[in-house]
Amino acid sequence: MTRIVVLGGTGYAGRHIVAEAVSRGHEVVAVSRSVPTDQVIGAEYVQGSALDVAPLAETLTAADAVVSALSPRGDMTDRALEALTNVAELLSGTSTRLGVVGGAGGSLIAPGGPRLFDQGFPEEYKHEAQVGIDSLAMLETTDSGLDWFFVHPAEVFGPWAEGERTGHYRDGGDVLVRDDEGKSYISGADFAVAVVDEIEQGNHHRERFTVGY
């Protein structure tokens, strides 16, 4: 059994990751600023914020893996990178892996580039995409004492395109995954499958990867 802490464990990606990890028998702690009414049975819920990481230090460093599924929305709009930096600094030099949920914008559209973000990316999503890009850049500057991985979902990913759990996905390296018809999509449940697979298998160390069908 692996102990997994999910920051932002009540959000879209976070809740799916919590549910998937619990279903595989892992010990899961979901951290959020408010305790949800629709909790995943089998998970532990802790109130807290990565903006004030000290009260969470013991919870985070005791984990085998910490997954940041924080979204730059609401009062975290301009502080999500700060929160992630706090967590990265805390975990550096420990045996705890740090997984980070990114966005599709930083994915390359072909080997060697360019990025999806640079190809007429929708203006309303640019801020969130930039936070993801900046988060990856921050992780890449950390020293080798931090074992991290960063996951880009497909272009279509969110509660507006929920989909179902199939248990299947493709790993595209740093290139956006598209199907034979050119669509880039993954359900919330299968994105979580990819994240928990990475925690269990450890295929990516201090690198990013993309997932999609």
N, C-alpha and C positions, 0 to 999 in steps of 0.2 A: 504494500500500500504506500502510495506517495502522498505527502502533505502538500496541497496546492492552495495558495491564497490568490484570490481574484479581486483586484482593485477595480471598483466600478462593477461589482458583481450583480447589480440589479438593472444594469442597462441592457441594451439589445444584445451585443456580442457577449458581454459578461455573463448574463443569465444563461445563455446557451452553453458557455464554457463550463459554468458551475454544474448545470444539469448533466452534461456529457461526462464530466469527471466523476460526479457522484454515481452515475450509472455504471461506471467501470470499477467501482469499489474504492475509489480514492478518498482520502480525508480532505474535505474541502471547506475552506473558510471564505465567505464572501464579505468583502469590506465595502461599505457605502456610508454616505452621510446620513441616511435615514433607513430605518429597518422596514423592509417591504411587507405588505400584507400577504402577498402570494409567494411565499418562500418555497424554494426547492426542498422537498423532503429529503433529509439526510445531510444537508449542508448546515454549517454553523454560520451565523450572521453576527458581524461585529460592526458597530458604528465607529466611523473615523474618517479622516481625510489625509491624503498624501501631502497636502499643504502643511500639515502639522504632523510630521512623520514620527516624532519621538514617542508618543503614546502607542504607536503601532510597531515599534522597533522589534520587540520580542516576538510578536506574531509573525512578522516578515522574515526575520533571520532564522526562525525555527522551521521555516518551510523548505521543502525541497525545490519548489518552484513558485515564483510570484508572477502572475500575469497582470499586466496593466491594460485594462479595457476602459480607460478614462476617455471621456469625450470632451472636446473643447466647446462646450455649450453652456448656456446659463451663466452662473457665476464662475465657471471654469473656462469661459471663452478665451480669456487672455492669460490663464494661469496653468493650463494643462501641462505645458512643457516644464514649468517650474516644479510641478508635482512629480513628474516623471524623473526629473533631475534629482530631486530629493531621494527618491527610491533607489536610483542608480548609485548614488553616493553611499547610501546606507548599506547596500548589498555588495559593493566592491570589496574584494578580498575575502568574501564568504563563499561557502559551497552552494549557496542558493542561486538557481538560474533565474534570469529575468526574461520573461516573454512580453512582447509589446504588440498590441493590436494597432496596426497602422491603417492607412487608407489606400485606395487604388491609385491616387494621383501620382505618387512617387514611383510607381511601376514603370518599367520601360515598355514601349510598344513593340520593340524589336531588339534583338541583341545589339548592345552598344548604344542604344537610345534611338530617339529622344524619349522623354518621359511623357506619360499621358497628360500630366499637368500642363505641359507646354504645347498641347495640341487642341486649342480651343476649348479648354476646360470650363465648365459652367461657372459663371461668376459667383453664384450663390453658395458654391461649395469650395471656393478657393481658400477661404480662411482655414477650414478644417484640414484641407489637403496640405496647406503650408505647415500647419502644426505637425502633421505626420512627417513631412519631409524634414523639418527641423529636429524632430525627435530622433529620427534615424541618424542624422548628422551628429547629434549629441552623443548617441551611443557609439558611433564610430570613433569618437575622440577619447573614449574611456580607455583605461589601461587594461591589460590582460587579466587583471584580477576580477573582472566582471564577465561572467559567462551569460551572454544575452542572445536572443533571437527576435526577429521582427517579422511580422506576418502581414502581407498586403492581401486584402480580400479582392475578389473580382470587382469589375466596374459596377455591376448591379448587385448590391448587398445592403439589406436593411429591412425594417419591419414592413415597408411597402411592397416587398417582394419576398415574403417569408419562405415559401417553398417547404420542402419536406426533408427528412433525414434519409439519405440513401446509403450513407457509409462510404461514399466514393468521392474522390476529388483528384485533381492533378496538381502537381508541384511544378511551377514554371520557372524556378530559379528567380531571376530578377525581372523576368518578362511577364507582362500581363497574360493570363490564361484566357484563350478564346476557344469556343467550340468550332465545329466544321462550318457553321453558318456565320461565324464571326461574332457571336454573342459571348459576352463575358459576364458570367453570373455564378453565384453560389448561394445556397440557402444558409440561414443562420446556424442551423443544426450541423450541416456538413462543414462549415467553417470551424465550428467547435471541435468536430472530429479531427480536423487537421491540426489544431492547436494542441489537443490532448495527445495525439499521436506523436507530435514533436517532443512533448514533455516525456513521454514514455520511451521514445526511440533515440532521441538526441542526434538527429541527422544534421542539424544546423547549429554551429557554434560561432558566435560573434558574426553573424551574417543574416541577411534577410531572405525571404522567399515569398513567392506569390502562390495563391491557391484559386482554383476555379474548376469548372467542369470541362 
